[in-house]
């Protein structure tokens, strides 16, 4: 009986192949545009003249729309001397490959976007509109949000900086509205020798709550903190370095403390949705006349039932003889400090983007950057946005892998 030998293709080889390594491409030259923000109450600018100077010195082009930095007290001359080109037509700024903004993209700005542009800006999930996302998707935009951008340690550096500013500003704002000059009750925050200290209630033991507590304690006030997370309460005590009066958010205890406080701060965080409303209208009505509420959480709905959004131009209103300060985006009221904080994060990121050979490459090499990308080449990569507006969601990691 004849036997047949198995066929072996001559091209088939089992030899060990050389390992191929991922070699970074050559440095890329960036073309960055900074438009003037027209949205109400936005005074910040995402790159300061000092940061622009470093970027230009590294061989990149920066175009700045005239008066873009005026809200943060930076002039066109400051940017011109830093090496930026000052342009007088918004359309020209939007010719840049990379747009760096301190406010979300508006509907009007969507018309000016060009194909395959890269945008770094806040996203403001609560105020985002479906039409804006659709227009950005059609133009195959790649967009990075301030809120979700993470550093190498896994933290959100811009959010943290803005929270530190808001927390530190809270007691300065409260002190301003407790004074007679603003029809307050004429109380000095902290008090002096022989007079009981001002009583401050803070709801929320996150970054905002911690910095509000630090400032209040430094001014000599009596501080009481409420939060439902025992971990956050312990962390706050450890960070401040001393035992403090703390409590979980138990309504009866909270209502009792609010009756006798001079300042109440709403600093509760949220997990992508609305801030929990923990202070009822009845609780507010029982507060002392002339006391001050500063609701930092108003950006996400507020944690006082009586809170209503106000503006930097008209920051307060009075209800039940209690002064309410409910301005969203408090850091914009301290625009120069806020701009410097944002710039400190974005300038190194842009330089690293150039070193890695462009936007697509830094997303490949820096995994932590991916958490901030909510749109990649027109594909929506943020699950919360896709769910809210019923748009197709695409996993960014799959998109990145498919391009390699």
Steps between C-alpha positions, in 0.01 A plus 500: 500500500642835398557765764473875442726756663343815653539804279731764642498839334850619413404849620405377846775576749529452875808715544507758778421849372661820615304699757353824367502790743263795504718794396370847578464726196687825454398814685197676354451876459178625658269776375296618799208745501357677808164668427339768715223352715163663438301288744356686796710512820809338344807710573770233497744422220650153466861605428676793667766710321775320695373163376469631144860624521621147585291343223624748238860455617461129422423579136120505498253757365240662726225730375299697757180690422516863602393568860479127575683547830339827607275331760811367678680836459731381223535741208567439132843652560575231763424226248675675214819535704472130589521418131133445415335644192202726582210454257192717472265256331361203694486297178879527472552355849282203406742418218737358764547124524460508879247726677555568869192647672395583855129458422309226317449519124191710423249450218639803316855366529396163354450672165863618507654161580700333224531132420718282727567777750619431856326688784603529866226660710250442781194298406238597765292182471192664653491769230617300198256489205444217255527731195850608603616140532346407164677787321831407663454138397431597139827696492691205649621698800728356769412663833660489845305625805648682800271311737612149407867562423718292732868528590748216550375444856140453383373831642317780318748790523284778351190404699707487817653843436160657431361335816787639706429850366126470563553366852750771592273770355191390691590665831619818327161520328311424821698765690417754232125442531501489880629860505284810524624616161289226337203529737626210707462457874833677564691197625875450454582146392699341780430765762754651740613450860212491745235438229377152404630390158285499190328164450553337160320188374651317200314223318751289311846377601656493153761743366265800508390419855858446616627834366193683630569349843869594486417862417225524763726356771782733400260792543406380847153363428334200663460232231268199480516255209225272366552215253360149460845357424689410817812453287484859371438635852805311632712610204403864559597478866833339410574761232418792727689338786256514787174368635196689373125493561368263233173321436319294241213676324228428756209744437416576864864573595548707184183703559604572859844623396363715217273688743799657675761531224621819334627338178378183326707359214367247250799302371355156433633316197302296250570187299410625155145600592324760712643603838289357785269764650552461875377837635125550475318832469374453855857474630595822319198683639618417852848647446602828664412819309808638326683168484667404171463194277774431243387212278811388311306195377268720293698392191321165535165610639593614850445336839263767642136483395487881486803536272461670162778565250642854522775678308824684577318822403213434744640233733249491786132495587324492837237249608369460857743783587789267410753621240554242223816502285444250216745590224614208281866491402634684806862462377416733208463777759870449577590467134872569512572237767268252325664565164845437646378173655353375172805613305732309734326179395452565128841644409697182591228290334532691172879475505473126562251473215758653267779273630284192438429603142150644528161443658436149370833381631473645851163328537676175406797546733325667798221277624392749767423759229233270355264558793467863393424429133123516450514506119760343271496574126126562524421183700337564840711329768326629815239254625305757705458729199398214271243378751357845568457598134438150362805511274727214401779429751837367385772370731807722456742216569356305207532803273861554604587131453339488157720785379819311578 
